[in-house]
Amino acid sequence: MIVLRLLLVLGLAAIAGLVLAWLFTKDAKYLRIATRILRFIVVLGVVVALVYVVERLLLV
């Protein structure tokens, strides 16, 4: 769980930095990279949640 929290914090920090870079440069590539990171975080969260649910169902 600590690894997931660390990935979440690092991902959000990266997104914040990319949005700041976009605000200064108005270059759309920074927003594209930020959306990729956001998608990765969401997919990772869904996968971890599904693994947790399956684990709970198998152990009951």
N, C-alpha and C positions, 0 to 999 in steps of 0.2 A: 504494500500500500504506500510505503514511503516513496518508492520509485515513481508511482503514478502521480503522487502529489508533486514531486519534483519536476516531472515532465509537464504537468499542468502549469506550474509557476514559470518554468522556463519558456513554455509555449506562449503564455500570456505576456511575458516580458518581451519576447521576440515580436509578437503582434503589436504591442505598444510602440516598440522601436521602429517597426516598419511603417506604422501609421504616422509617426512623427517624421520619418524620412519622406513620406508622401506629402505631408503638409508643407515641408520646406521645399521640395523639388517639384511637386505636382506631376511626378512620373508614375504612370499607372502600374509599372512593373512591381512596385512595392506593395500595392494593394493586391495584386495577383498572388504574390508570395504569401501575404498575410492570410488570404482566403484559403490557400493550400494548407497552411499550418493549422488554421481553424478547422478545416475539414478533417485533417489528420487527428486533431484532438477529439473531435466529436466521434469519429469512427472508432478510435481507440477506447473512448469511454463506453460506447455501445458494446464493443466486443468484451470489454472487462465486465460490464454489467451482465451480459448474457452468460459468460463463464461463471460468474457468481451465482446466477439463478440456477444454471444447470448443476452446479456443485451442490447447492442447497437441496435441489430436488433429488439428487442421487444419494445424498447422505441421510435423507429422512426415511 
